[in-house]
Amino acid sequence: MSDKSLPRPPQATFCGGAILVGSVFVVLLAFGRMASLGTIEAQEEAQLFADSVGNGIGIDAEGWQTAMRVLCIIAGGLGVVTAYLGWRVLQRDRTARLALSVLAPITLVTGIAVADFVPAVMAVAVLLLWRQPTRDWFNGVAAPSRPKPTPVAAGSVPVPSTAPSQGPGRTGQVAPQGTSYPPPAPYARPGGAHAAQPVGHGGRGARPATVLTAAVATIVSSVVVIAMLAVALLFILGDRASFETDMEDELSSQQAYQDLDIDGGVITDVFIGLLAVFIVWALLAIVLAVLTLRGSNAARITLVVSAIAAALASLVGVLVVVPLLITAACITVAVLLLRGEAAAWFAPRQRS
């Protein structure tokens, strides 16, 4: 029986459906919560938070609403990604299950603030994807079938089978005289099962267009990010004193940061460090894209996780045009590499 013909267990259908439906609810609730941030009720709630908890951590009502707006955007973006992954889980995509397991803690933390208990239900559904019998279904193992009992008439005695044995030389039953047995099946020739298959790079079939598109999108977007961050880094290093002065003026103008006594030099060092980390991250993404083109499944999974993390990181600058383009590119890369034809190309070729 082919792996694709395995029946889906009810537990897998329930978990995949719960993730898919829950993701839709998270997206709707996140956008509904974002739309209500400007209402009087939301402003009163923000002021209540600022008076009770915000004073201790330096967050006022405006800062609380900004944080909620960012959480809503992240939760909505994650909801779109997990909805697609939930649909792929119903198609028995093991990579989608792995990506959901990576995103489950992030979805729980960011979504619980805007969607109440729905992310918790999704996290439980992701956990159940790793339990039996769903785990065997993902591994291509058929569930053992229970033998049906044979009805026996009342008063009758079961008669032992007198069927001949499978071949001569077996102990137990003796083959009737004159019975002929079919000759044993010949051994398959090495490579015979794959002789007629078109072989491409690395012994696989032709590389899918989705893999090539995802790799090109990764390389192009990474080069753009490196160029932008390099320009920003050179600008800061070229006139560090002026940048520190601007940072100190910005911090002193905010009431929430006046009591923290933050040095502009420390903020500048942190900013330079973040720029360097993002540049290295983009360079590693290019390396992963090249390894993905060469057929490395580990590089593909790592690139999917990196693309999702980069999409979430780029949502911080959602009001700027360029970060939105980077977010779209990252989501496109993750979706393309999780499609069925891409996963099939990266799967190890079965031996005959």
C-alpha positions in Angstrom: 0.0 0.0 0.0 1.3 3.4 -0.9 2.0 5.9 1.8 -0.4 8.4 0.2 -3.2 5.9 0.5 -3.1 5.7 4.3 -6.4 6.8 5.8 -6.2 9.9 8.0 -6.9 9.1 11.7 -9.7 11.1 13.3 -7.2 12.6 15.8 -5.2 14.1 12.9 -8.3 15.5 11.3 -9.4 17.0 14.6 -5.9 18.6 15.3 -5.5 19.9 11.8 -9.0 21.3 11.8 -8.6 22.9 15.2 -5.3 24.6 14.1 -6.9 25.8 10.8 -10.1 27.1 12.4 -8.3 28.6 15.4 -5.9 30.5 13.1 -8.9 32.1 11.3 -10.3 33.1 14.7 -6.9 34.6 15.7 -6.7 36.7 12.5 -10.3 38.0 13.0 -9.9 38.7 16.7 -6.5 40.4 16.1 -7.8 42.8 13.5 -10.9 43.4 15.6 -8.8 44.2 18.6 -6.6 46.5 16.5 -9.7 48.4 15.2 -11.0 48.9 18.7 -7.8 50.5 20.0 -8.9 54.0 19.3 -12.3 53.7 21.1 -13.0 55.3 24.5 -13.2 51.9 26.2 -9.7 51.0 24.9 -8.3 54.3 26.1 -9.8 53.8 29.5 -8.4 50.3 29.7 -5.0 51.6 28.6 -5.1 54.3 31.2 -6.1 51.8 33.9 -3.1 49.6 32.9 -0.7 52.6 33.0 -1.9 53.6 36.5 -1.7 50.2 38.0 1.1 48.3 36.3 2.6 50.8 33.8 4.1 53.0 36.4 6.4 50.3 37.7 7.7 49.4 34.2 7.7 52.8 32.6 4.9 52.3 30.1 2.2 54.9 29.8 -1.2 54.6 28.1 0.1 55.5 24.7 2.9 53.0 25.0 0.5 50.3 26.0 -1.7 50.9 23.0 1.4 50.8 20.7 2.5 47.5 22.2 -1.0 46.1 21.7 -1.1 47.2 18.1 2.3 45.5 17.5 1.0 42.3 19.2 -2.1 42.4 17.0 -0.1 42.7 13.8 2.3 39.8 14.9 -0.7 37.6 15.9 -2.5 38.3 12.7 0.6 37.5 10.6 1.2 34.3 12.6 -2.5 33.4 12.1 -2.1 33.5 8.4 1.0 31.3 8.5 -0.5 28.7 10.9 -3.7 28.5 8.9 -1.7 27.4 5.9 0.4 25.0 8.0 -2.8 23.6 9.5 -4.1 22.9 6.0 -0.7 21.3 5.0 -0.9 19.1 8.2 -4.2 17.6 6.9 -2.2 16.6 3.7 0.3 14.7 5.9 3.1 17.3 5.5 5.8 16.5 8.2 7.6 19.8 7.6 4.4 21.7 8.4 4.1 19.8 11.6 7.6 20.7 12.5 7.1 24.4 11.6 3.9 24.4 13.7 5.9 23.0 16.7 8.4 25.8 16.3 5.8 28.5 16.0 3.5 27.2 18.8 5.2 29.0 21.7 5.4 32.3 19.8 1.8 32.0 18.8 0.8 31.3 22.4 2.7 34.3 23.8 1.6 36.8 21.2 -1.9 35.6 20.5 -3.1 35.1 24.1 -3.1 38.9 24.6 -5.5 39.5 21.6 -7.3 36.2 21.1 -7.9 34.9 24.7 -7.9 31.1 24.9 -7.8 30.3 21.2 -4.0 30.1 20.9 -3.9 27.7 23.9 -6.3 25.4 22.1 -4.0 25.5 19.0 -0.9 24.8 21.1 -2.6 21.7 22.6 -3.6 20.6 19.0 0.0 20.9 17.9 1.1 18.8 20.8 -1.4 16.1 20.0 0.1 15.9 16.4 3.1 14.1 18.0 1.0 11.4 19.7 -0.3 8.1 18.5 -1.9 7.2 16.1 -1.2 10.6 14.4 2.5 10.1 14.7 2.4 6.7 12.8 0.3 8.3 10.1 2.9 11.0 9.6 5.6 8.4 9.5 3.7 6.4 6.8 2.9 3.4 9.1 -0.5 1.8 8.7 -2.5 1.2 11.8 -2.8 -2.6 12.6 -6.1 -4.0 11.4 -8.1 -6.0 13.9 -9.1 -9.5 12.6 -12.8 -10.1 12.3 -14.1 -13.1 14.3 -15.4 -15.9 12.2 -18.9 -17.1 13.3 -19.0 -20.7 14.2 -22.2 -22.7 14.1 -23.5 -24.1 17.3 -22.3 -27.7 18.0 -19.7 -27.6 15.2 -16.1 -28.3 15.8 -13.5 -26.1 14.1 -11.6 -28.1 11.5 -7.8 -27.4 11.1 -6.8 -26.1 7.8 -5.4 -28.6 5.4 -4.0 -26.1 2.9 -0.6 -27.0 1.4 2.4 -25.2 2.8 3.9 -22.3 0.9 6.7 -24.4 -0.4 8.5 -27.7 -0.1 10.8 -28.3 2.8 8.5 -26.6 5.3 7.7 -28.5 8.5 4.0 -29.3 9.3 1.8 -29.8 6.3 3.0 -32.1 3.5 2.3 -31.0 -0.1 0.1 -33.3 -2.1 1.8 -35.5 -4.6 2.0 -33.9 -8.1 1.6 -30.4 -6.8 3.8 -27.9 -8.7 4.9 -24.6 -7.1 5.7 -21.4 -9.0 9.3 -20.5 -9.3 10.6 -17.9 -6.9 10.5 -14.3 -8.0 13.8 -13.2 -9.5 15.8 -10.6 -7.7 15.4 -7.1 -8.9 18.3 -5.7 -10.7 20.2 -2.8 -9.0 18.7 0.5 -10.1 15.9 -1.1 -12.0 13.2 0.6 -10.1 14.7 4.0 -10.8 16.1 3.4 -14.3 13.2 5.1 -16.1 13.0 8.1 -13.7 14.4 11.4 -14.8 17.4 12.1 -12.6 18.5 15.7 -11.9 20.9 17.3 -9.5 21.9 15.0 -6.6 20.1 11.9 -7.9 16.7 13.5 -7.5 14.1 14.5 -10.1 14.0 17.9 -11.8 14.1 20.7 -9.2 10.6 22.2 -8.7 10.1 25.8 -9.7 8.9 26.6 -6.1 12.4 25.7 -4.7 14.2 27.9 -7.3 11.7 30.8 -6.7 12.1 30.6 -2.9 15.9 30.6 -3.2 16.0 33.5 -5.6 13.6 35.5 -3.4 15.8 34.7 -0.3 19.0 35.8 -2.0 17.5 39.0 -3.5 15.8 40.1 -0.3 18.9 39.3 1.8 21.1 41.4 -0.5 18.6 44.3 -0.2 18.6 44.0 3.6 22.4 43.8 3.8 22.7 46.9 1.6 20.3 48.9 3.7 21.8 47.8 7.0 25.3 48.4 5.8 24.4 52.0 4.8 22.8 52.6 8.2 25.8 51.1 10.0 28.2 53.3 8.0 26.1 56.3 8.7 26.2 55.7 12.5 29.9 54.9 12.6 30.7 58.0 10.4 29.0 60.4 12.8 28.5 58.6 16.1 28.6 61.7 18.3 25.7 63.3 16.4 23.7 60.0 16.5 24.2 59.7 20.3 23.0 63.3 20.8 19.9 62.7 18.7 19.2 59.6 20.8 19.6 61.4 24.1 17.3 64.2 22.9 14.7 61.7 21.8 14.9 59.9 25.1 14.6 63.1 27.1 11.5 64.2 25.2 9.7 61.0 26.3 8.2 61.2 29.8 8.4 57.4 30.2 12.2 57.4 29.8 13.2 60.4 31.8 13.5 58.5 35.1 15.5 55.6 33.6 18.7 57.6 33.0 19.7 55.8 29.9 22.9 56.8 28.3 22.9 57.6 24.6 26.2 55.8 24.1 24.7 52.5 25.4 21.7 52.8 23.1 24.1 53.4 20.2 26.2 50.3 21.0 23.0 48.2 21.2 21.8 49.6 17.9 25.2 48.9 16.2 25.2 45.4 17.6 21.6 44.7 16.3 22.6 45.9 12.9 25.6 43.6 12.9 23.5 40.6 14.0 20.9 41.3 11.2 23.7 41.5 8.6 25.1 38.2 9.7 21.6 36.7 9.7 21.1 37.9 6.1 24.4 36.4 5.0 23.5 33.0 6.6 20.1 33.2 4.8 22.0 33.4 1.5 24.1 30.4 2.5 21.0 28.4 3.4 19.4 29.4 0.0 22.4 28.0 -1.8 22.4 24.8 0.2 18.6 24.5 -0.4 19.2 24.6 -4.2 21.8 21.8 -3.8 19.1 19.6 -2.2 19.8 19.9 1.6 16.6 19.2 3.5 18.1 20.5 6.7 18.9 23.8 5.0 15.3 24.0 3.7 13.8 23.5 7.2 16.3 26.0 8.7 15.5 28.5 6.0 11.7 28.1 6.6 12.2 28.8 10.3 14.6 31.7 9.5 12.1 33.2 7.0 9.2 33.1 9.6 11.4 34.6 12.3 12.5 37.4 9.8 8.9 38.1 8.9 8.0 38.6 12.5 11.1 40.8 13.1 10.3 42.9 10.1 6.7 43.5 11.3 8.2 46.0 13.9 8.7 48.4 11.0 5.3 47.7 9.5 4.5 51.4 8.8 7.5 51.6 6.5 7.3 50.4 2.9 10.5 48.4 2.7 10.0 46.2 5.8 6.6 45.3 4.4 8.2 44.1 1.2 10.7 42.0 3.3 7.8 40.6 5.3 6.0 39.5 2.1 9.2 38.0 0.7 9.8 36.0 3.9 6.3 34.7 4.0 6.5 33.7 0.3 9.8 31.8 0.9 8.3 29.9 3.8 5.1 29.0 1.8 7.0 27.9 -1.3 9.4 25.7 0.6 6.5 24.0 2.4 4.5 23.1 -0.7 4.0 19.4 -1.5 6.2 19.3 -4.6 9.1 20.9 -2.8 8.8 18.6 0.2 8.7 15.6 -2.2 11.8 16.7 -4.0 13.7 17.0 -0.7 12.5 13.7 0.7 15.1 10.9 0.5 14.5 8.6 -2.4 13.1 5.2 -1.4 15.2 2.2 -2.2 13.6 -0.5 -4.3 
